[in-house]
Amino acid sequence: MNAQFKNVSAPREVRSNQQVPTIRGQYHTFMLIPIMEHHTRWFDAGPVSIGVEARALGDAQMIVRGPSIHVCSADRSQEYVRFDVFGAVLHYHYIHGDRDANTLWGYDPSVNGPMIPWAVNALHDRLPTLLRNAGANDLAKDVEEQGWDTSVLDDVARAATEALAPSEHDLIRAKEGMDWMYAWKKVHPQFNTLDEQDY
């Protein structure tokens, strides 16, 4: 990997690699895998910028692909909300960068329908609330007072839908995604683990 990670928190002792398949507001004391910029399309929308990252993970036996939709500050230096539309357990995160933590919520497509339209509607109708849940109170207030460019959401939905489609480069991207994840785990060993504080 040529890229260097930014904002790496100090490693902490980890207790378990247990994963929880059904998630309701579970607080995790780790930061998420950083955005792979070269797989991300950005949509500037005033006080926020929304990135759609085409994710792929796995190997020749099994590949999962799909979009991560990232809600960031206008300069893209801080991420606040992430919708992960891939794999067996669809989910989204509120990102607490000041605490190197995130709150994870599972998504139920049986009740809510396909996740991409749901996420786009949530952004359109409830962005200030989403930002406040991530602790970005000042940014939420800016969005309420100044507004934001919701016209980008059609393009966000299109880019996210395209990221679901199979590609001849899936295996290459999946290996790259796994290497990126393991590189992050090396510098941030608590990634994707749970300890007593996370229950």
C-alpha positions as MATLAB code, in Angstrom:
seq = 'MNAQFKNVSAPREVRSNQQVPTIRGQYHTFMLIPIMEHHTRWFDAGPVSIGVEARALGDAQMIVRGPSIHVCSADRSQEYVRFDVFGAVLHYHYIHGDRDANTLWGYDPSVNGPMIPWAVNALHDRLPTLLRNAGANDLAKDVEEQGWDTSVLDDVARAATEALAPSEHDLIRAKEGMDWMYAWKKVHPQFNTLDEQDY';
ca = [
       0.000    0.000    0.000;
       1.384    3.358   -1.016;
      -1.244    5.412    0.791;
      -0.791    6.249    4.430;
      -3.666    6.271    6.874;
      -4.601    9.562    8.516;
      -5.835   10.069   12.081;
      -4.776    6.686   13.492;
      -5.676    6.372   17.157;
      -3.402    4.661   19.674;
      -3.799    0.847   19.762;
      -5.811   -0.513   22.661;
      -6.097   -3.982   24.129;
      -8.874   -5.936   22.452;
     -10.940   -8.642   24.090;
     -12.752  -10.560   21.380;
     -13.370  -10.902   17.660;
     -17.013  -11.759   18.247;
     -19.340  -10.351   15.612;
     -23.000   -9.575   16.231;
     -25.236  -10.231   13.188;
     -28.260   -8.242   14.382;
     -27.344   -4.780   15.529;
     -29.362   -2.100   17.235;
     -27.340    0.947   18.161;
     -24.215   -0.941   19.196;
     -21.375    1.354   20.296;
     -17.934    0.257   19.074;
     -14.607    1.625   20.289;
     -12.849    1.526   16.944;
     -12.708    3.580   13.777;
     -13.932    2.257   10.447;
     -11.785    1.325    7.459;
     -10.673    4.578    5.805;
     -12.186    5.545    2.473;
     -10.363    4.263   -0.625;
     -10.274    7.530   -2.520;
      -9.593    6.064   -5.963;
     -12.800    4.014   -5.748;
     -14.891    6.974   -4.542;
     -16.990    9.500   -6.468;
     -17.579   12.731   -4.585;
     -20.621   14.994   -4.715;
     -20.142   18.435   -3.187;
     -23.340   19.696   -1.596;
     -22.561   22.929    0.261;
     -21.720   22.326    3.941;
     -21.386   18.573    3.334;
     -19.774   16.348    0.756;
     -21.131   12.884   -0.032;
     -18.851   10.144   -1.324;
     -19.971    6.916   -2.967;
     -17.255    4.291   -2.659;
     -17.480    1.130   -4.784;
     -16.464   -1.520   -2.257;
     -15.410   -5.119   -2.936;
     -14.120   -7.650   -0.425;
     -13.388  -11.365   -0.563;
     -11.620  -13.885   -2.780;
     -12.296  -16.189   -5.730;
     -14.712  -18.274   -3.607;
     -16.842  -15.384   -2.430;
     -16.906  -11.685   -3.243;
     -19.200   -9.091   -1.726;
     -19.584   -5.806   -3.543;
     -21.617   -2.676   -3.150;
     -21.477    0.946   -2.144;
     -20.450    2.698    1.006;
     -22.139    6.102    1.094;
     -20.038    8.519    3.152;
     -21.378   11.769    4.629;
     -18.454   14.091    5.278;
     -17.599   17.694    5.986;
     -17.359   19.950    2.931;
     -13.559   19.601    2.886;
     -13.891   15.791    3.349;
     -11.593   15.811    6.374;
     -14.236   14.384    8.755;
     -16.733   11.590    8.171;
     -19.953   11.522   10.205;
     -22.297    8.929    8.716;
     -21.652    5.829    6.591;
     -24.207    3.570    4.897;
     -22.745    0.144    3.987;
     -24.839   -1.562    1.319;
     -23.012   -4.855    0.835;
     -22.649   -8.276    2.419;
     -25.142  -10.342    4.386;
     -25.798   -7.724    7.059;
     -26.679   -4.305    5.608;
     -25.923   -1.563    8.116;
     -24.988    2.032    8.772;
     -22.746    3.881   11.218;
     -22.682    7.138   13.135;
     -18.989    8.032   13.369;
     -17.691    9.719   16.529;
     -14.267   10.895   15.368;
     -13.535   12.749   18.601;
     -13.748    9.412   20.481;
     -12.352    7.058   17.815;
     -15.652    5.205   17.944;
     -18.809    4.493   15.987;
     -22.383    3.441   16.638;
     -23.568    0.641   14.379;
     -27.172    0.038   13.327;
     -28.399   -2.919   11.296;
     -30.756   -2.377    8.369;
     -33.815   -4.548    7.747;
     -34.735   -4.608    4.036;
     -37.782   -6.778    4.738;
     -39.399   -3.838    6.528;
     -37.748   -0.877    4.821;
     -37.213   -2.115    1.253;
     -33.977   -1.708   -0.722;
     -31.374    0.182    1.263;
     -30.091    2.637   -1.357;
     -33.416    4.495   -1.831;
     -33.949    4.397    1.924;
     -30.509    5.923    2.605;
     -31.027    8.629   -0.026;
     -34.427    9.498    1.442;
     -32.923    9.608    4.943;
     -30.282   12.043    3.713;
     -32.883   14.180    1.973;
     -35.338   14.307    4.876;
     -33.231   13.906    8.011;
     -29.624   14.988    7.428;
     -29.443   17.336   10.462;
     -30.711   14.542   12.739;
     -28.178   12.089   11.306;
     -25.367   14.598   11.869;
     -26.473   15.237   15.455;
     -26.476   11.493   16.139;
     -22.821   11.546   15.107;
     -22.125   14.483   17.441;
     -21.761   17.043   14.615;
     -24.101   19.583   16.182;
     -22.552   22.685   14.615;
     -22.644   21.169   11.143;
     -26.255   20.085   11.667;
     -27.126   23.677   12.580;
     -25.330   24.957    9.448;
     -27.318   22.532    7.297;
     -30.569   23.716    8.881;
     -29.748   27.402    8.566;
     -27.951   27.456    5.193;
     -29.532   24.446    3.535;
     -27.588   22.040    1.356;
     -27.640   20.966   -2.266;
     -30.018   17.999   -2.299;
     -29.888   17.923   -6.106;
     -26.779   15.699   -5.841;
     -28.877   12.863   -4.394;
     -30.013   11.567   -7.790;
     -26.371   11.152   -8.788;
     -25.560    9.599   -5.395;
     -28.314    7.022   -5.930;
     -27.091    6.276   -9.464;
     -23.462    5.845   -8.373;
     -24.496    3.627   -5.453;
     -26.626    1.427   -7.731;
     -23.745    1.099  -10.210;
     -21.484   -0.078   -7.369;
     -23.804   -3.070   -6.827;
     -23.321   -4.364  -10.379;
     -20.805   -7.154  -11.138;
     -17.608   -6.061  -12.865;
     -14.805   -7.909  -14.643;
     -12.452   -6.273  -12.127;
     -14.265   -7.572   -9.022;
     -11.586  -10.094   -8.045;
      -8.802   -7.510   -8.341;
     -10.813   -4.959   -6.373;
     -11.751   -7.564   -3.742;
      -8.100   -8.432   -3.133;
      -7.251   -4.743   -2.979;
     -10.096   -4.221   -0.498;
      -8.897   -7.078    1.714;
      -5.302   -5.790    1.615;
      -6.574   -2.319    2.561;
      -8.590   -3.747    5.457;
      -5.634   -5.799    6.763;
      -3.314   -2.789    6.464;
      -5.800   -0.775    8.549;
      -6.056   -3.598   11.093;
      -2.269   -3.593   11.399;
      -2.140    0.058   12.493;
      -5.540    0.015   14.248;
      -5.719   -3.495   15.814;
      -8.977   -2.858   17.640;
     -10.784   -2.586   14.278;
     -13.800   -4.893   14.011;
     -13.382   -6.257   17.539;
     -15.553   -5.914   20.623;
     -14.644   -5.377   24.229;
     -16.627   -4.819   27.417;
     -17.435   -1.210   26.486;
     -19.010   -2.234   23.211;
     -22.004   -4.150   24.594;
];
